[in-house]
Amino acid sequence: MAGTLRPRDAKELRQAIEWASSEGATLDVRGEGSKLALGKPMVCDQVLDLSGLAGIVDYAPEELVVTLRAGTPLREVEALLAQRNQMLAFEPPDLGPLLGGEPGRGTLVGALMGNLAGPRRLAAGAARDHLLGFSGVNGRGEAFKSGGKVMKNVTGYDLSKLLAGSWGTLAVLDEVSVKVLPAPDQTRTLLLRGLTDEAAVQAMCAAMGSPHEVSGAAHADGKTALRLEGVAPSVEARLKGLRDILAVAGAAMQELGTLESRALWRELRDVQPLAGDRDSIVWRISCPPTEGPAVVARLRARRPSAKAFYDWSGGLVWLALPSSSNGDHMIVRSALGATGGHAALIRAPEAVRAAVPVFQPQPAALATLSARVKESFDPRRLFNPGRMG
């Protein structure tokens, strides 16, 4: 059984990785462990537990930036920001219940390393776009820093773009600085009922292309949800304009107030429509928005019981399939066709995750480049070996 290394500060973190590098000991890097079931199963010599590296280092509400240690729970960061009516604009999801765990666990750094963003990604950008700076340790045991606490300090190589989405396979972070934004005073949702997938995507794309600053566009269970946020007079005016634009869709319309809207978008953010059926296999598909319904139609031609809902105006498809020995990974990826999209296996039994590519296989040229990046950061393959397949 693997032992556990639990550093309490940056010095101990570096010492732990120096020791692992000298011994060739592989490390299962984790914060609260809320996403251990995402990715290929790993067998590591040691657990590198970052929960001891927790706490807010600095919070400057006037500068819209918070600096924190790597093991700080996301819930603590969100609670702190709420006291000053601010938020993490990229809306990091809580995937704990979807993955069979408890809600409210996970760290902000874990969300950043997965580049996980919720419905507001359309308006606010990806998780990586909000990472201003960080310090960490590479696989040689060398401490390094990148960026700063303001946008203009991000000069030279923007390493945040490399580390976000690497799932802890390149380096171990100690401290991060993240951009925050004021939380909206009002949140309203326009619901359109009864649209087909194709008509819903058309409506969502029309809404996103309008001047009404839609901050969320999703379609689930026959309901198309469009979110508007801001101060009350602006939201009301934009809501009226949005209704006028979408009247041609011929769908029944309903408006949700702030409390109902926030509850709905939390459910969509956390993929709750697919979290209940624990036996199903869940995929996350990214593709051009207008291609989403066609991808789902091709999948349903092979697997009629497939359940799907659309986020990001149709560009993100969450898909639940019946359990199978290989997760239907060939069917899912062949359904993408020539869209240029990619699919990731988010929830599946360990045996399935061990047997199939969890993340989209890379073209040869990109795979070669990724290998060179890995060699530069972690030449001994210490960090989360095999997690990304």
Secondary structure, DSSP 8 states (H G I E B T S, - for coil): --EEE---SHHHHHHHHHHHHHHT--EEEESS-TTTTSSS----SEEEEGGGS-SEEEEEGGGTEEEEETT-BHHHHHHHHHHTTEE-TT-----TTTTTS-TT--BHHHHHHTT---TTHHHH--GGGGEEEEEEE-TTS-EEEEE-SSGGG--SS-THHHHTTSTTSS-EEEEEEEE-EE--SEEEEEEEES--HHHHHHHHHHHHTSTT-EEEEEEETTEEEEEEEESHHHHHHHHHHHHHHHGGG--EEEEE-HHHHHHHHHHHHTTGGGTS-TTSEEEEEE--GGGHHHHHHHHHHH-TT-EEEEEGGGTEEEEEE---TTTTHHHHHHHHTTS--EEEEEE--HHHHHHS-SS----HHHHHHHHHHHHHH-TT--BSTTTT-
